[in-house]
C-alpha cells in the first residue's frame, strides 16, 4: 500500500550492468574491472518497487558500466517509465554501441521526460556519426539548465554531451593494495562529481556508487587494508529502515558525509587522472 505522504528523494540511480566496454582509470563505479552478468528488468523492478511505497523519486538514473551492454535495456527503459510515470529518466551511456541501437532515441521520444546523456571518453568516428544522426533525426532547441548545455524536444527529451577532462580515483594505489585517502570530508565533497547521486544496489540505497560498490570491490582483491576501510564500509539504507533513518539520509542529500573521507581532495593530485590519456579497451585483471 502506498503511503499518502511519502518522503521525497530528489534523485536515485541504478546500475543494470557494472561491466563496460571501456576501461577508465578512476572510474567511480569500478567498471575498469572485469564484471560479468547483468540485472534483468525483473530483478531491477524487484529492487525499485518496494521503495516506491516509502519515497517519491522525481528524477531516476540508469547508469553503468555501459547500460547498452545489458540485453534487456529496452525493457529497463519502458519498465522504469511504467513504475515512475511522472519522473524524469536520466540515461547515461558512452555512446560507442549506439550504432547497434538505431531505435533507442525513438523509444526515448515515446517515453518522454528524460535526459539522454553521452559521456565521451574516447575519440571515435562511429560515435560522432551516432551523435550527428541524433541531431538530424529530431528537432532540438538549445537550453541551459543548472549550468549545463543541453538540447530539448517538445516532449521534454533532453540530449546532453559531456567530455570530462579529469577523473578522480577514489582510492590510493592499485586495486590489490587499495587504500582510502582519509580526507577532510568537506574538501573531498567539494571535488566530488557524485554529490547528488545516491545508488540503489542490491536493494539498498547508498550515498554514492563509489561507496555502495566498495565492499564487493574490496572482496575481489581479498580485502586489502581492510582495517583502513572500516570507517567507510556500510550496508546502505535498507527498505525496512525507520522513518527517522530515511529522513536523516534524505536530509544529507547533496551534503558531505563521513564516507566522503575515503575519496581525494584537490590536494591529492596523485589521484587526479587526465581522462583521455587513461581510457582504453583493456580491462584491469582481477
N, C-alpha and C positions, 0 to 999 in steps of 0.2 A: 504494500500500500504506500502510495506517495504521500509525504507529509504536506500539509497546507503551506507551512512556512519552512522552506529549506535554506540551508546555508548556500552562499554563492562563492564558488572558487573561480576566479576570473579566467584562468587558463589551466588546461591539463593536456598532456600529450602521452601517446602510447607508441610503442615500438613493435610493429608487426613482424619485423625481422631485424636482427642485430648485424647479420652479415652484410658485407658491402663489396662492390666490385672495384673499390679503390682502397688504398692503404695510406691514411693521412697521419703523419706523426702528430701527436697531440689531440687526436680525436676525442672529444668529450664523452663519446659513447663506447670507447674502446673497440671501435669497429675496424681498427687496423689489425686486430687479431683475426684468426680464422674462427668463424662461428657457423655452425651447421643447423639446419632446420628453420622453421618459421612458425608463427602463430596463425592458425586457421581463423577465419572470421568467427566461427562458433566459439573458439577459445577466447578470442578477444571480447566478444559480446558477454561472455560469462564473467569477465573481469570488469567491464564497464557498467553493465546493467544494475548490479546491486548498489552501486554508488549513487545512481540516479534517484533512489529513494531518500537520499540524505543531502545531496548537493545539486545545485544548478551549475552548469558549465557553459557559459556564453561563448567560449572560444575553445576549440578542441583540435589538437595537433596530431597528425600521423607522420611519424618520422622513421629513420633507420639509424644505422645501416643505410641500405638503399631500398626503400619500400617497393620499388618496381621489381625487385627480385622475388617478392612474395607472389606466388602464382594466383592467390586469391585477392589481389589488391583491388580489383573492381568490386568484389563483394564487400570489402572493407569500406570503400567509399560510400556505396549505397547503404550499407548497414549502419554506419555512423550517422548518415543523414536521417535514416528512419528512427534511430534511437534519440537523436538530438535535432529535431526538425527546425528549431529556431536558432541553433548555434552556428557560428562561423566555423568552417572546417579549414584548418591550415595543413597543407600538404607540402612536404619538403623533399626534394629529390636532387641528385647531382645531374640529372638530365641525360646521362650517357646512354640510357636504354629507351629514350623516348621514341626513337625510330621504330621500335618494336611495338609501340602502343599508339598507333595513329588516331585512335578514337578516344583517348583519355581526356582531352580537352572538351570534346563533345559531352562526355559524361559529367565533367565539372560544370559545364553550361547548363546541363539538365538539373543537377542538384542545387546549383546557385549558392550564393552567400559563402564564398570560400576564397582562400588565398592559395594560389599555386606558386610556390617559390622554388626557383632553381638556384642552387649554390654551385657556382662554377669553381671547381677545384683544379681543373686542367684545361689546357687549350686543345680543342678538338673540333675538326671541321663538321663532323656529324652533329655535334651539339649545336654549333652555330646554325646549321641548316634547320634543326628542330625548332630553335628559337624563332627563326625567320618565318617558319610555317605557322607557328602560334600567332605571331603578329599579323600575318597576311590572311589567315583564315577567319579572323574575328575582328570586330570593331572595338577598338580600345580608346579610352581617354586617359591622358596622364593625370595623376593625382599624387599629392604629397601628404602622407598620413604619419603622424608620430615621428616626423623627420625622415621617413622612408619614401623613396620614389617608387611608385607603382603605376600600373595601368589597370583600368577598371572598365567593365562592361555594364550594360543597363541592368542585368540581373545580379549585380554585386559580386561578380567573379573578378578577383584581383590577380594580377600577374606581377611577380617581383623577381629580380635577378640580383643575387649577391655575389660579390667577388672578394672573399676575405683575404686580407694581407697576412695576418698572423693567426696561429693557433697558440693556445696557452696550455701546455702539458700539465695535467692535474696532479702529477706526481714527479718526484725526483728519481733519476737513474733510469734503468731499464726495467722491463716488466719483472724479470726474475729476481730483482733486488729492489723493487719499487718502495719509495719512502714518501710519507706526506711532508708538506712544506712547514707545517705548524706556523701558519701565518697569523698576523693580526686579521681578525675576521672582517673588519670594515675595509681594510686595504685590499684583501682578496676579493671581497664582494664588488668593490669598485672596478676591478679589472674584468669581472665575470660577464660572459655573454649568455649565461643561463639564469639571470637574475629573476626572471618571472616564468620559469619553465619546469613546473613540477612534472614528475614522471609517474605514470601508472605502470607498475611492473609486478608481475605475479600476484595481481590483485590488490597490492598495497600502493600507497601514494608516497613518493619521496620528494624531498626538496628539489632535487635535480637529478639528471641521469648519471653524472659522474659519481654521485654518492649512492644512488639506487643500485647501480651495477657494480659497485665496489666489491662487495662480498664475493660475488661469483667470479670477478676478475682475479682477485687475490687467490681464490681456491684453485684457479687454473695453474698457478705457479707455486703451489704448496705453501701458500700464505706467508710470503716473505715479510719479515719485520712486523709481524702481527701485533706485537705489543705497542709499536708506534702507531698503528692504525686504529687501535681500540677506541680512542676518543671519538672517532668519526664513523664507526660502524653502528648501524641501527637497522631495525626491521621496518622502517617506514610507518605509515599510518594505516592501520587495518580497518576493515569495514565495520568491525564491532567496537571501534574506539568510542570513547564517551563524547558527548556533545562538547564538553569543555576542551578535550584534546583536539577535536576537529576545529573548534573556534580558535584555539591557540595557533594551530597550523595555518589557518586562513589569515589570521591577523599578521603572521610573519611573511605572508606573500609579498615578494618584492623588497624584502629587508634582509640584512645579514643574519646569519645563524651560526652557531658554534661549529657546524660541519664545514663552513666556508674555510676554516683554518687548514684543511687538507690541501688547498689549492694555492697557486702562486700569487704574488703581488707584482706591481710594476717593477719592483726592485729585484725580483728573481729572474734576471734576464736569461739565465741558462734554460729556463722553461718557456721562453718566448720563441716560437718556431716560425721561421719565414715559410709561409704556407706552400707557395707554388714550387719551392725548391725541395719540398719534403712530402710530395704526394706521388704515388705510383701504384702499379697494379700488383706489387709483391707484398704478400701478407706476412705479418710477424709470425714466426713459428712458435708453437706452444710446447 
